[in-house]
Amino acid sequence: MPVAEFSVCEEVTLEEDILKDYKSEVGKSPIDIILLHNRSSYIRVKTAFPDLDLSSKTVVAGSLGAAETMEKEGLKPDYLAKGSWASIAKVLDEI
């Protein structure tokens, strides 16, 4: 059986200085709404910003999988999209 292989996405590790700059920006900016479009985005945000209190923000889960991952850690998303970018846009328009 022929097989075609291709990359859908590539994970890039940030250099420490860039991550430090991002953390500084997040600390300075008033963030009210956070969109976590899938499971891995939630994990990456928790890893990169361990001190970010997501429970004090309006959290949009972009998919059921993202919501389930959050709920396992005691965070209930305020809004839930259906997994497509169109459904995420619709939720964001309603906020």
Summary of the structure (lengths in Angstrom):
residues: 95
radius of gyration: 15.4
end to end distance: 48.0
largest distance: 54.1
contacts: 208
relative contact order: 0.14
helix: 47%
strand: 11%
